[in-house]
Structure formats: C-alpha cells, structure tokens
Amino acid sequence: MGLSNENRIMFSVIFPTYGVEAYLPDAIGDILGQTYRELELLIVDDASPDHSGAIADEAAARDSRVHVIHLPENGGVSGARNRGLAEAKGDYCLFLDPDDRFDPDLLDTVREAVAVYHEPDVILYGLTEDYFDLKGEKVYSIVHTPPGQYFSSTEELRKILMPLEEATLYGYPWNKAYRTAFLKENGFSFPKIPHIEDVLFNADVFDRARSLVTLDRQPVHYRNVLSEERKTRLTAGHIDEYFDLQKRRVQRLLGQQRAFGTLDAEAYRILSAEYFRSFSSGISRDLSEGMKKKSLWEKLRNEMETDLFLELAPRFIPAGRAMKYLMQPLADGKAKKAVRRAGLVAFVRRRFPGLFAKLKQER
C-alpha cells in the first residue's frame, strides 16, 4: 500500500546495540531531536555487557517513540538488525549505528525525497568519516558525497552501482533508507556472518530494487577511534577468515555485474582493486597475528592459482603510488616481495594507527 500523503510518512530507526554506553546517549539524542518527529526508535539490546540496555530503557521511559528489545543472548549485529526489521512499523527503515552521530535534518531530508520521487525503494545519502584520538578530539574528517540523482529504471540504477561501490557508498546499510514493505515483501535479511554482512544484504536489495534516489548530502557522521587498543569498528580488529570473506564480497559483486550485463572494463578495474586491496590487508593481518612467512608464502601461492585471481590479476590497474607499491607484486605473482611490503604496513598499522588510517583512505 502506498502512502496517502507525505505527512503520514513514519520512519523506523533501528539501533543494533552492544558495548556502546559511551556513545548511545548522544545517538539517542540525535534521533529524538530530529526536526521530523514521526518516527519510532527501535533499540535492540544484543545482550550488551555494559549499561547500554539500561540507557535504552531510560530513554523509553522518557519518550514513547523509543522501543527497546532485550535479546537474551548476544547474536551479533545481523541478528539485531533482523529483529529490528521484523518489529518495524514505519514506512521506511534506517539501520543506523549507535556509536555514530546524525544531523538533525536527516529524516526531514529523506522525507522530502520520498514525497518528491514517488516512494523509491532505496534512498542513499553521503557521510562524513570523523577520526578521533583517545582524548575524544577530532583529528580529521573525510567526506563522501554521492551525486544528487533519481534512477527510476533498473537499467539506470544498475549502471550507478559500481561508481557507488568505488566511492564506498554501496555496501553500508546506515547511509540508506529502505522502503519497509519492499524489504519485507522480498524477505531480505542480514546474513549472520562476522563481516561483509552489510554488502551481501545490499547486493540482494539491489538485485531487485526498481528505483533509487541518491542525495548529495552527508547527514551521517561515522565515528572512528585511532588506537590499536580501543576501537569502535569491528573491521579494525581480528576477524577469522578475513580474506575469505572479502573474496566472497568480490565474487558476489562480480557475479551481480555479470548477471546485470554490466561487467565492463570499469567494473573489472574497481573490483580487481578491491580484491588486491583485501589481499594485501589480509597478508598484513596474518603477519600481525604471528603467521610464519613460509606458511604465508604458501598461502599466497595457493591463492594465486585460484580462478578469481587469474580473472582479476590481468585487469588490475593501480590508482596511485601506494596501491602500486603494495599490490602490484601480488598481481604480478611475486609472493615474497608482497609479504615484505605487507610487513611494513603491519608495522605502521601497529605503531602509527593515525597515519595508517589516513594512508588507507588515500590509497
């Protein structure tokens, strides 16, 4: 059923919540302080070991728009998001993270797009990555802004997906508003894996999406803490099978482009860069976690015989000196040189996390 008029639009904001007591009050305040007030805030307490659940309950006692779901045991971010989606009653869902900050006109901006563009399946907006030191001081910010466009056909929509992926705007769930009925009618859910669950979810969504609006705004502020000891982002720490999961990401997007008939040289350039970036990062993680070089060389040589490597290596085009230095040896099949250079990356990441984060963005 469509919306009868724009004033009836309601949003379901879903917070998967675990270990964020230091940030949750600000995030709740940002949502309840939105200039557009027709919303429900679904805080899914994923058996958080800190005071996050109590903070959520206090917010619910103060504002009837807040609903708290306490899960009996920790099931991960995917399970929490899926539970929130199951309970959502709004016309559009936003899967936001409670350790981020949000501009007060976020929902107003989305509401205007819903009204103007006839209830698109997905509305995508930009973000600002804010980097903080341990004192809570902002060190620097990086802005990601999509073009302001309306894509009303699958042909138009599918052509923009790779540029969005290259701009790191495709895979996140928290820079998008999804039409709730579209999600539920298609049975979309986040897979319960420790990484790339958001990319796989969005790949499923865009397999079937028929309309998309991109907004040249940045109402979400993504928080990063520059420290090896204290991190607010899952991907900064240890993840079992990190590279295997990243390969799955590339394979999914590669298959999607092939199925769409849009797997051209540009798509190959973007996906081969992602593959070798993840390959290089996986090596530096293995070194940081103590893998012996001989074992790592063997692991690399085995990967260099896979169909995915053989398909992407000839299409790899480094986009800068850092990428060429770190990843060209991999594409050229030079395992020992790649390991030596990845060792330098592991050292920088461990000793100079701020510099590492900045170089990571600039490569």
Summary of the structure (lengths in Angstrom):
residues: 363
radius of gyration: 20.9
end to end distance: 45.7
largest distance: 65.2
contacts: 1165
relative contact order: 0.10
helix: 50%
strand: 18%
